[in-house]
Amino acid sequence: MDYDLNAIVTPYVTSYIRGKTVQSDALLAELEMYAKENDIPIAEPETARLLSVLTRLKAPAKILEIGCAIGYSSILMARSLPTGSSIITLEYDSEMVRIARENIARAGLSGAITVIEADAKDYISYLSPDESFDLIFLDGPKGHYVNMLDDAVRLLAPGGLLISDNVLFKGMTADDGHFARRKITIIRRLREYIDALMSHPQLETAILSQGDGVTLSVKKISDKDRFGY
Ligand SMILES: C[S@@+](CC[C@H](N)C(=O)[O-])C[C@H]1O[C@@H](n2cnc3c(N)ncnc32)[C@H](O)[C@@H]1O
């Protein structure tokens, strides 16, 4: 089987959607080109649009992003945020951090987006639950999503939205037995992650065959959250 995004959605549907999803922001269009030329993975065009629509819909006061790369998705989300909202984005590659900060400054968003150079797995485990986030975008190390889930849920505000990208991993997550052998560990972990999301008592999750596969998980509001007891 040929593994590309066409394994998830048929090529003509993907190209129709991409043809309609035109990037009108000059800086974001430049970053898309830069990412393509330099082989840097950023959100697929249709996932980027989903992110910006969901950000507008949710109007989060605080966003946590895991996996910043060149700052493309954090700039994209920040463009859709209400005034006064903020984003913390985590990245462990110092060159990516440098480029992201430069791009964020060019976008005039240094006041709204803080890039933290850290290993996200460690960083989120130290964050106190008082630091709660209305939206978490998980787009870092795919093989560690499952290890980061407890912290992500702990840090998500009641009613908060957890968006996880690349969960179908070019269709391989859903293809029993035929995936590239060198990807076996990551595929197993993504499967574990999807199982953990779908059975999590505090989450309600939808799996979308969008881009490289995206899950949307809402943290349920408990009676304790609602009534304080
Ligand atoms: C898919 S890219 C992020 C793309 C970005 N969210 C976008 O759409 O513009 C994933 C990034 O996560 C970073 N990353 C991977 N493992 C990480 C970790 N443990 N901690 C922090 N960053 C990590 C990689 O260096 C890479 O830049």
The ligand as a Tripos MOL2 file, in Angstrom:
@<TRIPOS>MOLECULE
LIG
   27    29     1     0     0
SMALL
NO_CHARGES

@<TRIPOS>ATOM
      1 C1          4.5360   18.7570   13.4630 C.3       1 LIG1
      2 S1          5.7120   19.8590   14.1060 S.3       1 LIG1
      3 C2          4.7250   21.1640   14.7540 C.3       1 LIG1
      4 C3          4.0420   21.9550   13.7010 C.3       1 LIG1
      5 C4          3.3030   23.1620   14.1870 C.3       1 LIG1
      6 N1          2.3790   22.8590   15.2690 N.3       1 LIG1
      7 C5          2.5390   23.7610   13.0370 C.2       1 LIG1
      8 O1          1.5060   23.1690   12.6130 O.co2     1 LIG1
      9 O2          2.9600   24.8280   12.5580 O.co2     1 LIG1
     10 C6          6.2300   19.0580   15.5740 C.3       1 LIG1
     11 C7          7.2710   19.8320   16.3510 C.3       1 LIG1
     12 O3          7.3490   19.2410   17.6470 O.3       1 LIG1
     13 C8          8.6810   19.3180   18.0810 C.3       1 LIG1
     14 N2          8.8630   18.3090   19.1300 N.ar      1 LIG1
     15 C9          8.9720   16.9610   18.9770 C.ar      1 LIG1
     16 N3          9.1210   16.3780   20.1780 N.ar      1 LIG1
     17 C10         9.0950   17.3600   21.1030 C.ar      1 LIG1
     18 C11         9.1940   17.3790   22.5220 C.ar      1 LIG1
     19 N4          9.3400   16.2490   23.2310 N.pl3     1 LIG1
     20 N5          9.1240   18.5680   23.1570 N.ar      1 LIG1
     21 C12         8.9770   19.7240   22.4640 C.ar      1 LIG1
     22 N6          8.8770   19.7520   21.1120 N.ar      1 LIG1
     23 C13         8.9280   18.5940   20.4390 C.ar      1 LIG1
     24 C14         9.4930   19.0680   16.8190 C.3       1 LIG1
     25 O4         10.8140   19.5900   16.9680 O.3       1 LIG1
     26 C15         8.6630   19.7770   15.7610 C.3       1 LIG1
     27 O5          9.1460   21.0760   15.5330 O.3       1 LIG1
@<TRIPOS>BOND
     1     1     2 1
     2     2     3 1
     3     2    10 1
     4     3     4 1
     5     4     5 1
     6     5     6 1
     7     5     7 1
     8     7     8 2
     9     7     9 1
    10    10    11 1
    11    11    12 1
    12    11    26 1
    13    12    13 1
    14    13    14 1
    15    13    24 1
    16    14    15 ar
    17    14    23 ar
    18    15    16 ar
    19    16    17 ar
    20    17    18 ar
    21    17    23 ar
    22    18    19 1
    23    18    20 ar
    24    20    21 ar
    25    21    22 ar
    26    22    23 ar
    27    24    25 1
    28    24    26 1
    29    26    27 1
@<TRIPOS>SUBSTRUCTURE
     1 LIG1         1 GROUP 0 **** ****
